[in-house]
């Protein structure tokens, strides 16, 4: 069973952000985050199930990940995702981390991601990171 993360208790593997049982949504901007949060609430998610990261907060987290990453991190996708998240955050994009350990929750988040034009929706599993929506060819800057 996955544990719900908080900003004070960020799950890491090999020193890099890896929120197993969560989905990371990348949104265009703060207005898109507000729309997605409202849709997530309508889909049955509580405020405690979501964590919002501003672009500045995500940059800081990614910098911490990259400083703390062990050699093992280069074997998985997480360090590359951290770099991608940093690139997107530097373009001003915002992030929502949604606690969704069950398959029905994953489907509800994927539906919200599609309805709210999330740039990315990535489900973190124990061994994999699954793209839930087709990534935009080149996210709007």
N, C-alpha and C positions, 0 to 999 in steps of 0.2 A: 504494500500500500504506500502510495506517495504521500509526502507531507506537504501541506500548504506552506509556501514560502512567504517571507516578509522581506522588506528592504533591510531589516536588521539581521536576517538569517537567510543569506543568499546561498543556495546550493551550488557547490563547485565540485568538479571532478578534475583531477590533475591540475588544480589551480585555476580552472576556467569555468565560467557560468554554465551550469547544466541543470535546469529546473525540470527534472523528470516528473512527469504527470502534469505538466503545464504546457500551455501554448503561448508562443510569443507572436503578437500581432504587431506589424509595422504599419503605422498610419501616416498619412500625408502631413497632418498638422494637428494642433490642439483642438480645432473644431471637429475634425474627423474622429479624434479620440472621444469627444463628448457624444457624438452620434453613436459610436460603437458601444460606449458604456451604457447608453440608454437602451440600445438593442440587446445587449447582454443581460441587462436587468429584465427586460421583457421576456427573454429566453430562459429566465429562471435562475440566473446567477446573482449572488449577493455581493455587496461591496467588498466583503472580506475575500471573495474569490478573485478579485482583480487588483493589480498593482500597476500604476501608471508611472512611466519614466519619461521625463522631458528629454529633449535631445542632449542637453547639458548633463543630466544625470546618467544617461546611457554612455556618453563619451567617458565620463569619470569611471563608470563600471568597467568599460572595455579596456581603459588604460590600466586599471588595477588587474584585470584578468591577464593582460599581456605581460605585465611585470611579474605576476605570480605564477605564470604557466610553467609547468614542469616539462621535461623532455617528452614525457608520455602524451602531453596534450597535442603534440604534432602528429600523433598517430590517428587521432580522431578528427571529426569535422568541427568540433567545438571551437578550436582556436581560429579556424577560417570563418566560422559564423561570427565570432567576436569581432574579427576584422571587418566583416561585411556590415555588422551592426554599427560599428564605429563610423564607417563610410556613410551610411544612411543617416546616422545622427548628425554628422557634420553637415549634411544637406538640410538639416532642420526637421527631420522626421521624428515622430514620437512613437512610443512603444507601450503596449499593454500586455502584461503577463497574466494569463488566466489559468486558474487552477481547474483542470479538467481531466481527472484521472480515469474516468469511465468513458466507454465508447459512445454512449448516447450524448454525453457532454461534449465530446470532441466534435460530433456531428453538428450540434447546436452552435458551437463556436465557429466551425467552418462556414455554416450558413450565414452567421452574422458577418464574418470576414468578407464573404462574397457580396452581401448586401451593402456593406459600408465601404467597399472598394479598398480593403486592406492591400497594401503593397505586397506583403508576405504574411503567411500564417504558418508557423513552424511548431509541430508537435514534438516535444522532447520525450523520447522513450529511454529505457535503460541502455540500449545499444545503438539506437538509431535516432535520427532527426528527420521527421517526415514533413514534406511540404504539403499543406492542405489546400492551398489555392495556387493557381498558376501564377508564378511571379511575373510582374510587369516586365516587359522587354527592357525598358530603362525607366526606373522610377522617376516621377516628376520631381524636379528640384525646386 
